[in-house]
């Protein structure tokens, strides 16, 4: 019995020692963890007072100085419930009928830029919708979310940006132009759609809205400048309505272009019928891919039959500009060239006050060349089956005000040249001369009787327009495919 008692005591002592060793190990581990460097939380819903981009999701990572401004308040208001407050909701609802407007309040700290800047608003979509929406500036220095209702809500102001379709469970990035930097920024989200959409609010934490601002470095600012104007005489070849897997017209025009020098202005509907990646790969690239490095495209309405013209932007890449805009400019010889997006409903309109309209005014103010040329897919004037495109009148007004010489387009499948006109269609000596060149290979269509100021038209021959752009003037020539006889040529000085 005594031996059993000794053995039992040894076992108890061993268990005590084991427990002490285990406790000591746990204590050392906790001490080690406590001494490790702590990292600040990058949760977008937290108070982050302008954190660096390294703490953001990879979608917005970029070089240069990038800040995320703190979302201090957010809510939405309802026209059907004008006295109700929704500040504690986990969603921000937006609708056109009945009207729901969402409001966001951001605290701005750490930015060195002043005045008007570009920024990105990131929203997490709780729902899907094919319809777009708008982002507006709102006057004020504070968003009182706890007391905000439809009856006292401030009116949405100037439109800063437009977004397209939403995909549930994904982040949406809205490019904002001409955002006025201040210590506090209030934004409003609206839509004309009658389909309600929902975004995550700051009550969700990690999916809260984000306002991202990026100040370009000095090196990037230099890279963003256009090529300088020169005294060199250059050639611009223009044509639209091209790729088609059924006809051989596009292949014949490609063979013609292969023997001509010059940059290519592609005037939209470049790969019919819906601009899908497959159609670009199978119906356009085999004949026209050889010209990719000298192509400057404009988006057509058929390109937007694929959501967001994604096939078009994927194929042309940087040459097509920002996929959220589709408009850009470049210099060629002594000429300033502007590429416009005439698919107005896809980019928040083509009015003077639209993002594109404001950009065009700024671009032409900063790039005042003696000679300016613009092109897009839709014609302002046409004798074809589509007729005049009134949605472009405001942009034409801007071009006319800055003394532009030429406007090139496609859309109607034929060729037409107009005398110089003002935006309303009156013939004037200092007006804009327009060419419609929808002769790239897709089936030609009959043109109607020539409308006012139409000087030449034809709907029988494929071909391209060759423009010889020189300092102070230009010459034009329509070059048909071999076997065709139509041609048109002339020259003018810049006014």
C-alpha positions as CSV (number, residue, x, y, z in Angstrom):
1,X,0.0,0.0,0.0
2,X,2.9,2.4,0.8
3,X,4.4,1.7,-2.6
4,X,1.1,2.5,-4.4
5,X,0.9,5.8,-2.4
6,X,4.4,6.9,-3.5
7,X,3.6,6.1,-7.2
8,X,0.4,8.0,-7.0
9,X,2.2,11.1,-5.6
10,X,4.8,11.0,-8.4
11,X,2.0,11.0,-11.0
12,X,0.4,14.0,-9.4
13,X,3.7,15.9,-9.2
14,X,4.3,15.2,-12.9
15,X,0.9,16.5,-13.9
16,X,1.5,19.7,-11.9
17,X,4.9,20.2,-13.6
18,X,3.4,19.6,-17.1
19,X,0.7,22.2,-16.4
20,X,3.2,24.7,-15.2
21,X,5.3,24.2,-18.4
22,X,2.2,24.6,-20.6
23,X,1.2,27.8,-18.8
24,X,4.7,29.2,-19.1
25,X,4.7,28.5,-22.9
26,X,1.3,30.3,-23.3
27,X,2.6,33.3,-21.4
28,X,5.7,33.5,-23.6
29,X,3.6,33.3,-26.8
30,X,1.3,36.0,-25.7
31,X,4.3,38.2,-24.8
32,X,5.8,37.6,-28.2
33,X,2.6,38.6,-30.0
34,X,2.2,41.7,-27.9
35,X,5.7,42.9,-28.9
36,X,5.0,42.5,-32.7
37,X,4.4,45.8,-34.7
38,X,0.8,46.7,-34.9
39,X,-0.8,47.6,-38.3
40,X,-3.7,50.1,-38.6
41,X,-7.0,48.7,-39.8
42,X,-7.7,49.6,-43.5
43,X,-11.5,48.8,-43.2
44,X,-13.1,51.5,-45.5
45,X,-15.9,52.0,-42.9
46,X,-13.4,53.0,-40.2
47,X,-12.2,56.5,-39.5
48,X,-9.1,56.4,-41.7
49,X,-8.3,60.1,-42.3
50,X,-6.9,59.6,-45.8
51,X,-5.0,56.4,-45.8
52,X,-2.4,55.5,-48.5
53,X,-3.5,53.3,-51.4
54,X,-1.5,50.3,-50.1
55,X,-4.3,49.5,-47.7
56,X,-7.0,49.5,-50.4
57,X,-8.3,46.6,-52.6
58,X,-6.1,46.1,-55.7
59,X,-8.7,47.6,-58.0
60,X,-7.6,51.1,-57.2
61,X,-3.8,50.5,-56.6
62,X,-1.8,52.9,-58.6
63,X,1.4,54.9,-58.7
64,X,1.6,58.4,-57.4
65,X,0.0,59.9,-54.3
66,X,-3.4,58.4,-53.7
67,X,-5.7,59.1,-50.9
68,X,-9.0,57.7,-49.7
69,X,-11.2,60.3,-48.0
70,X,-13.2,59.3,-44.9
71,X,-16.9,58.6,-45.4
72,X,-18.3,60.6,-42.5
73,X,-22.0,60.3,-43.2
74,X,-24.4,58.6,-45.7
75,X,-28.1,58.1,-46.1
76,X,-30.9,58.2,-48.6
77,X,-34.3,60.0,-48.8
78,X,-37.6,58.9,-50.3
79,X,-40.2,61.1,-52.0
80,X,-42.9,58.6,-51.0
81,X,-41.8,58.9,-47.3
82,X,-40.8,62.6,-47.2
83,X,-40.5,62.7,-43.4
84,X,-38.7,59.4,-42.9
85,X,-35.0,59.1,-42.1
86,X,-32.9,56.1,-43.2
87,X,-29.5,57.0,-41.7
88,X,-29.2,53.6,-39.9
89,X,-29.9,51.5,-43.0
90,X,-27.2,49.1,-44.3
91,X,-28.1,50.1,-47.9
92,X,-28.3,53.2,-50.0
93,X,-31.3,53.1,-52.3
94,X,-31.6,55.0,-55.5
95,X,-34.6,55.1,-57.9
96,X,-36.1,57.4,-60.5
97,X,-39.8,56.6,-59.8
98,X,-40.7,56.9,-57.0
99,X,-37.7,59.1,-56.4
100,X,-35.0,57.8,-54.0
101,X,-31.8,59.9,-53.7
102,X,-28.7,58.8,-51.8
103,X,-26.3,61.2,-50.1
104,X,-22.6,60.8,-49.2
105,X,-20.5,63.1,-47.0
106,X,-16.7,62.8,-47.1
107,X,-14.1,64.5,-44.9
108,X,-11.2,65.7,-47.0
109,X,-7.7,65.7,-45.4
110,X,-4.2,65.3,-46.8
111,X,-4.7,66.5,-50.4
112,X,-2.3,69.1,-51.7
113,X,-4.2,69.9,-54.9
114,X,-6.6,72.8,-55.0
115,X,-9.7,73.6,-57.0
116,X,-11.1,71.3,-59.6
117,X,-9.8,67.7,-59.7
118,X,-10.7,64.3,-61.0
119,X,-11.5,61.5,-58.5
120,X,-13.1,58.0,-58.4
121,X,-16.2,57.1,-56.4
122,X,-16.3,53.4,-55.5
123,X,-19.6,51.8,-54.6
124,X,-20.5,48.2,-53.7
125,X,-23.6,47.0,-55.6
126,X,-26.2,45.1,-53.7
127,X,-28.3,44.6,-56.8
128,X,-27.9,44.3,-60.6
129,X,-29.3,46.7,-63.2
130,X,-28.7,47.4,-66.9
131,X,-29.6,51.1,-66.4
132,X,-27.1,53.7,-65.5
133,X,-27.1,56.5,-62.9
134,X,-25.6,59.9,-62.1
135,X,-23.3,61.3,-59.4
136,X,-23.9,65.0,-58.5
137,X,-22.1,67.6,-56.4
138,X,-24.1,69.0,-53.5
139,X,-23.6,72.4,-51.8
140,X,-22.8,72.4,-48.1
141,X,-20.1,71.8,-45.5
142,X,-21.9,69.1,-43.5
143,X,-24.2,66.2,-44.1
144,X,-26.6,65.8,-41.1
145,X,-27.5,62.2,-41.8
146,X,-29.5,61.8,-38.6
147,X,-32.0,64.5,-39.5
148,X,-31.9,64.3,-43.3
149,X,-35.3,63.6,-44.9
150,X,-36.8,64.3,-48.4
151,X,-38.5,67.4,-47.0
152,X,-35.2,69.1,-46.1
153,X,-32.7,67.4,-48.4
154,X,-30.4,69.6,-50.5
155,X,-31.0,69.6,-54.3
156,X,-28.4,67.6,-56.3
157,X,-26.2,70.0,-58.2
158,X,-23.8,69.7,-61.1
159,X,-23.4,66.3,-62.6
160,X,-19.8,65.0,-62.0
161,X,-20.0,61.5,-63.4
162,X,-22.1,58.7,-64.9
163,X,-22.1,55.0,-64.4
164,X,-23.4,52.2,-66.5
165,X,-24.9,48.8,-65.6
166,X,-24.5,47.3,-62.1
167,X,-23.5,43.7,-61.2
168,X,-24.7,42.5,-57.8
169,X,-21.8,41.7,-55.4
170,X,-19.2,43.7,-57.2
171,X,-17.5,47.1,-56.8
172,X,-18.5,49.9,-59.2
173,X,-16.1,52.7,-60.0
174,X,-17.4,56.0,-61.2
175,X,-15.0,58.5,-62.6
176,X,-15.8,62.0,-61.3
177,X,-14.7,65.1,-63.3
178,X,-14.3,68.6,-62.1
179,X,-14.8,67.7,-58.4
180,X,-14.2,70.8,-56.3
181,X,-11.8,69.9,-53.5
182,X,-12.9,71.3,-50.1
183,X,-12.6,70.3,-46.5
184,X,-16.0,68.5,-46.9
185,X,-17.5,67.0,-50.0
186,X,-21.2,66.0,-50.4
187,X,-22.3,63.8,-53.3
188,X,-25.7,62.7,-54.4
189,X,-26.6,59.6,-56.3
190,X,-29.6,59.7,-58.7
191,X,-31.0,57.8,-61.7
192,X,-33.7,58.3,-64.3
193,X,-34.4,54.6,-64.3
194,X,-37.6,53.3,-62.8
195,X,-35.7,50.2,-61.5
196,X,-34.5,50.7,-58.0
197,X,-30.8,49.9,-57.2
198,X,-29.1,49.4,-53.9
199,X,-25.5,50.1,-52.7
200,X,-23.8,49.2,-49.5
201,X,-23.8,51.9,-46.9
202,X,-21.1,52.7,-44.3
203,X,-23.0,50.6,-41.8
204,X,-21.7,47.5,-43.6
205,X,-18.1,48.4,-42.7
206,X,-15.8,46.9,-45.4
207,X,-18.2,47.6,-48.3
208,X,-18.8,51.3,-47.5
209,X,-18.5,53.8,-50.3
210,X,-15.0,55.2,-51.0
211,X,-13.8,58.5,-52.5
212,X,-10.4,58.0,-54.1
213,X,-8.3,60.9,-55.2
214,X,-5.0,60.6,-57.0
215,X,-2.4,63.3,-57.5
216,X,-0.2,62.5,-60.5
217,X,3.5,62.6,-60.1
218,X,5.5,65.2,-62.1
219,X,6.7,62.4,-64.4
220,X,3.1,61.3,-65.1
221,X,2.0,64.8,-65.8
222,X,4.7,65.1,-68.5
223,X,3.7,61.7,-70.0
224,X,0.0,62.9,-70.1
225,X,0.9,65.8,-72.4
226,X,0.0,65.4,-76.1
227,X,2.7,65.1,-78.8
228,X,3.7,68.7,-79.8
229,X,2.4,70.1,-83.0
230,X,4.8,70.2,-85.9
231,X,5.1,71.7,-89.4
232,X,5.0,68.2,-90.9
233,X,2.5,67.3,-93.6
234,X,0.7,64.1,-92.6
235,X,-1.9,61.7,-93.9
236,X,-5.1,60.6,-92.1
237,X,-7.2,57.8,-93.6
238,X,-10.8,57.7,-92.5
239,X,-13.5,55.1,-92.8
240,X,-16.2,53.4,-90.7
241,X,-18.7,50.5,-90.7
242,X,-16.2,47.9,-91.5
243,X,-15.9,44.3,-90.2
244,X,-18.4,41.7,-91.5
245,X,-18.1,37.9,-91.5
246,X,-20.6,37.6,-94.4
247,X,-19.4,40.0,-97.1
248,X,-16.0,40.5,-98.6
249,X,-16.2,44.2,-98.8
250,X,-14.1,44.8,-95.6
251,X,-11.3,42.6,-97.0
252,X,-11.3,44.6,-100.2
253,X,-11.0,47.8,-98.3
254,X,-8.3,46.4,-96.1
255,X,-6.3,45.5,-99.2
256,X,-6.7,49.0,-100.4
257,X,-5.5,50.5,-97.0
258,X,-2.5,48.2,-97.0
259,X,-1.1,50.1,-99.9
260,X,-1.7,53.6,-98.3
261,X,0.4,55.4,-95.8
262,X,-1.1,57.3,-92.8
263,X,-2.9,57.1,-89.5
264,X,-6.3,55.4,-89.5
265,X,-9.3,57.2,-88.1
266,X,-11.9,54.4,-87.6
267,X,-15.3,55.9,-87.6
268,X,-17.3,53.4,-85.5
269,X,-19.2,50.1,-86.0
270,X,-15.8,48.7,-86.7
271,X,-16.9,45.1,-86.2
272,X,-20.5,44.4,-87.0
273,X,-22.9,43.2,-85.8
274,X,-22.7,43.4,-82.1
275,X,-19.0,44.2,-81.5
276,X,-18.4,41.0,-79.4
277,X,-14.9,39.8,-78.7
278,X,-15.5,36.9,-81.0
279,X,-16.6,39.2,-83.8
280,X,-13.6,41.3,-83.4
281,X,-11.4,38.2,-83.5
282,X,-13.1,36.4,-86.3
283,X,-14.6,39.2,-88.5
284,X,-12.3,42.2,-88.1
285,X,-8.9,41.1,-87.1
286,X,-8.1,38.7,-90.0
287,X,-8.1,41.5,-92.5
288,X,-7.7,44.7,-90.4
289,X,-5.5,43.5,-87.5
290,X,-2.4,44.4,-89.5
291,X,-3.3,48.1,-89.0
292,X,-3.8,48.0,-85.2
293,X,-0.7,50.0,-84.4
294,X,-1.8,52.9,-86.5
295,X,-5.5,52.9,-85.7
296,X,-7.3,55.6,-83.7
297,X,-10.9,54.4,-83.2
298,X,-14.2,55.9,-82.3
299,X,-17.0,53.8,-80.8
300,X,-20.1,53.0,-82.8
301,X,-23.6,52.1,-81.7
302,X,-23.1,48.4,-82.7
303,X,-20.1,48.3,-80.4
304,X,-22.4,49.1,-77.5
305,X,-24.7,46.1,-78.3
306,X,-22.1,44.3,-76.2
307,X,-22.4,45.6,-72.6
308,X,-20.2,48.6,-72.1
309,X,-18.7,48.1,-75.6
310,X,-16.3,45.7,-73.8
311,X,-15.3,43.9,-77.0
312,X,-14.3,47.2,-78.6
313,X,-12.3,48.4,-75.7
314,X,-10.6,45.0,-75.1
315,X,-9.5,44.8,-78.7
316,X,-8.2,48.4,-79.1
317,X,-6.9,48.9,-75.6
318,X,-5.4,52.2,-74.8
319,X,-5.9,53.4,-78.4
320,X,-9.7,53.6,-77.6
321,X,-9.3,55.8,-74.6
322,X,-10.9,55.4,-71.2
323,X,-13.7,52.8,-71.4
324,X,-15.9,54.9,-69.2
325,X,-15.6,57.8,-71.7
326,X,-14.5,56.8,-75.2
327,X,-13.5,60.4,-76.0
328,X,-9.9,61.7,-76.2
329,X,-7.6,63.8,-78.4
330,X,-4.2,63.7,-80.0
331,X,-2.0,65.9,-82.2
332,X,-1.1,64.9,-85.7
333,X,1.4,67.1,-87.6
334,X,0.0,70.7,-87.3
335,X,-3.5,69.5,-86.5
336,X,-5.3,68.9,-83.2
337,X,-7.6,65.8,-83.5
338,X,-10.6,65.2,-81.2
339,X,-12.3,61.8,-81.0
340,X,-15.8,62.1,-79.7
341,X,-18.2,59.4,-78.3
342,X,-21.5,60.0,-80.1
343,X,-23.2,57.2,-78.2
344,X,-24.7,59.8,-75.9
345,X,-26.9,57.6,-73.7
346,X,-24.0,55.5,-72.7
347,X,-21.9,58.3,-71.3
348,X,-24.3,60.7,-69.6
349,X,-25.3,62.6,-72.7
350,X,-23.6,65.0,-75.2
351,X,-24.8,68.3,-73.9
352,X,-22.6,71.3,-73.3
353,X,-22.8,70.6,-69.5
354,X,-22.2,66.8,-69.8
355,X,-18.9,65.4,-68.8
356,X,-17.9,65.0,-72.5
357,X,-19.1,68.6,-73.2
358,X,-17.0,70.0,-70.4
359,X,-14.0,68.0,-71.3
360,X,-14.3,69.1,-75.0
361,X,-14.3,72.8,-73.9
362,X,-11.3,72.3,-71.7
363,X,-9.4,70.3,-74.3
364,X,-9.9,72.9,-77.0
365,X,-9.0,75.7,-74.6
366,X,-5.7,74.0,-73.8
367,X,-4.9,72.9,-77.4
368,X,-5.5,75.8,-79.6
369,X,-4.1,74.8,-82.9
370,X,-4.7,76.7,-86.2
371,X,-6.5,73.6,-87.6
372,X,-8.8,71.2,-85.7
373,X,-10.5,68.1,-86.8
374,X,-13.1,66.0,-84.9
375,X,-14.6,62.6,-85.6
376,X,-17.2,60.3,-84.2
377,X,-19.5,57.5,-85.4
378,X,-22.8,59.5,-85.8
379,X,-23.0,62.4,-88.4
380,X,-24.5,65.7,-87.4
381,X,-26.1,65.8,-90.9
382,X,-26.8,63.0,-93.4
383,X,-28.9,62.3,-96.4
384,X,-28.9,58.6,-95.5
385,X,-31.6,56.5,-93.9
386,X,-30.6,57.6,-90.3
387,X,-30.8,61.3,-91.2
388,X,-29.5,64.1,-89.0
389,X,-28.3,63.3,-85.5
390,X,-29.5,66.2,-83.3
391,X,-27.8,64.9,-80.2
392,X,-24.5,66.1,-81.6
393,X,-25.6,69.7,-82.0
394,X,-24.2,70.8,-78.6
395,X,-20.8,69.3,-79.2
396,X,-20.9,70.8,-82.7
397,X,-21.6,74.2,-81.1
398,X,-18.4,73.8,-79.0
399,X,-16.4,72.8,-82.0
400,X,-17.8,75.7,-84.1
401,X,-17.0,78.1,-81.3
402,X,-13.4,77.1,-81.3
403,X,-13.1,77.3,-85.1
404,X,-12.9,73.5,-86.0
405,X,-12.5,72.8,-89.7
406,X,-13.6,69.2,-90.2
407,X,-16.0,66.6,-88.8
408,X,-15.8,63.0,-89.9
409,X,-18.4,60.2,-89.3
410,X,-19.9,56.9,-90.4
411,X,-23.2,55.3,-89.4
412,X,-24.9,55.7,-92.8
413,X,-23.4,53.3,-95.2
414,X,-22.3,55.6,-98.0
415,X,-20.2,58.6,-98.7
416,X,-21.3,62.2,-98.5
417,X,-19.5,65.6,-98.4
418,X,-21.1,68.8,-97.1
419,X,-20.2,72.4,-97.5
420,X,-19.1,74.2,-94.3
421,X,-22.0,74.7,-92.0
422,X,-22.8,76.0,-88.5
423,X,-24.4,73.7,-85.9
424,X,-27.9,74.4,-87.0
425,X,-27.2,73.5,-90.7
426,X,-26.8,77.0,-92.2
427,X,-24.0,77.3,-94.8
428,X,-21.3,79.7,-93.5
429,X,-17.8,80.3,-94.7
430,X,-16.3,79.7,-91.3
431,X,-18.4,76.6,-90.7
432,X,-17.4,72.9,-90.2
433,X,-17.1,70.7,-93.3
434,X,-18.5,67.2,-92.7
435,X,-17.7,64.0,-94.4
436,X,-19.8,60.8,-93.9
437,X,-17.5,57.8,-94.8
438,X,-19.5,54.6,-93.9
439,X,-17.8,52.7,-96.8
440,X,-15.5,50.3,-94.9
441,X,-17.0,47.0,-96.1
442,X,-20.4,46.5,-94.4
443,X,-23.2,46.4,-97.0
444,X,-23.9,49.8,-98.6
445,X,-27.3,51.3,-98.3
446,X,-29.2,53.7,-100.6
447,X,-28.9,57.4,-99.7
448,X,-31.9,59.6,-100.1
449,X,-32.1,62.9,-102.0
450,X,-29.3,65.2,-100.9
451,X,-30.3,67.5,-98.1
452,X,-29.3,71.1,-97.8
453,X,-25.6,71.9,-98.2
454,X,-24.8,68.3,-99.3
455,X,-22.3,68.7,-102.2
456,X,-21.6,65.1,-103.2
457,X,-22.9,61.7,-102.2
458,X,-22.7,58.1,-103.4
459,X,-23.8,54.7,-102.2
460,X,-22.3,52.3,-104.7
461,X,-18.6,52.0,-104.0
462,X,-16.5,51.0,-101.0
463,X,-13.4,53.0,-100.2
464,X,-11.6,55.4,-97.8
465,X,-11.2,59.1,-97.4
466,X,-7.6,60.3,-97.6
467,X,-6.9,63.6,-95.9
468,X,-3.6,65.3,-96.5
469,X,-3.2,67.5,-93.4
470,X,-0.7,70.3,-93.7
471,X,0.0,73.5,-91.7
472,X,-2.8,75.9,-92.6
473,X,-4.9,73.7,-94.8
474,X,-5.9,70.3,-96.1
475,X,-6.7,68.3,-99.2
476,X,-9.2,65.4,-99.5
477,X,-9.7,62.5,-101.8
478,X,-12.1,59.6,-101.7
479,X,-10.2,56.5,-102.9
480,X,-12.4,53.6,-104.0
481,X,-11.5,49.9,-104.1
482,X,-10.1,48.6,-107.4
483,X,-12.7,48.3,-110.1
484,X,-14.8,51.2,-108.8
485,X,-15.0,54.5,-110.5
486,X,-16.3,57.1,-108.0
487,X,-13.9,59.6,-106.6
488,X,-14.1,63.0,-105.0
489,X,-11.3,65.5,-104.3
490,X,-10.6,69.0,-103.3
491,X,-8.6,71.3,-101.0
492,X,-9.2,74.1,-98.5
493,X,-7.3,76.4,-96.2
494,X,-8.1,76.5,-92.5
495,X,-10.1,79.6,-91.5
